Amino acid sequence: MIWKKKGLVYCPDGHSEWAKHSALTPTPLLIDDDTIRVFVSMRDLRGIGRIGYVDVDADNPLRITDISEEPVLDIGIPGTFDDNGVILGDIANRDGKLWMYYVGFQLVEKVKFLAFTGLAISRDGGVGFERFGNAPILDRNEEGLYFRAIHSVLPERGTWKAWCGVGSGWAYIDDKPYPRYNIRCYESQDGVHFPETGALCIDNTTEEYRIGRPRVYKTRNGYQMFYTKGTLNHDYLPGYAESRDGVSWVRKDHDVGISLSASGWDSKHLCYPALITVHDRTYMFYNGNDMGKSGFGCAVLEQ
């Protein structure tokens, strides 16, 4: 693969109280022939994320046509798993409704945070979402004490496969805690109830402390996955893998086809890639420096 960078698409200008900075985990959805709606999490001054959207021209993703004035999904009620921020996992079109799988954050006393998966549903094409419930649909368990975050959901022979970042530990780098997780796959009959254990898909190498935000796409011969890997040297970069069954994966990070820029908004980090194919073009939306604080940009697949 070879990706050609188009440039920075959007970063909040600070005029809104709920969207002072950042546009995390861009997740594109084609809402009509002319419009790609990119759902992102925007942060307030305290760093708390709420989900909104940025509409862009399907033929020129650098041209913004609309920006949500209010969050399509706000934080949860006090004391719940998502009361300190929400980011995108995935969006699935089911029976004319949009099902949003999202990651909710909660602050606790003895670790940095907890992150588990919630579900919200839109009946108006993504203008607003209502929670399926106030509890997570993918909560903590023995293999995921601190993180169980769905980032891709696909239908598969009458069931639903979900690929998640799952973890139970922390890596201390320069005396600061960073979440440690890998990628697992779960299968569900209804997209709501998931088993307690998942199949390990991709694990960390000795140089990595986390590998997550899996975005999985079907291909002619199986599946491809784009993900983000964090290393002990402070790198935060995209990776790529292929699979025939969606469970056993072969890492091919050298084939990801995109890398840091020499300078600018994506010269330090390049992370959270998500793809969409429109009008025979495949676009990648991704975050840059400081894991989304500098906004999100776009690249187009050339080869």
VENVENZI-V532065 format. One line per field, one symbol per residue. phi: phi as a letter, one per 20 degrees, with the letter a starting at -180 (. if undefined). Layout:
phi: ???
This chain:
phi: .cddfepfebbgenfdfecebmbelgcebeebfdcdedebdddefeneececbcecffebfeeedacfecfebefffgnefcecpccfdbcceclnddedecdddcecfdcfadbcddcccddcmofbcdffaedfecdfbfebfdbbcfcbccfblnccecdcecacbcddclmdecfdbcdcdcccfcmcdcffccffecdfefeddbbalfddcfcfdqbccdbccddfemfbcfcbbcbedndeddfcgfefnbbfefbofcedcbblfbdbdclmdddddbedgllofenccbcdfeb
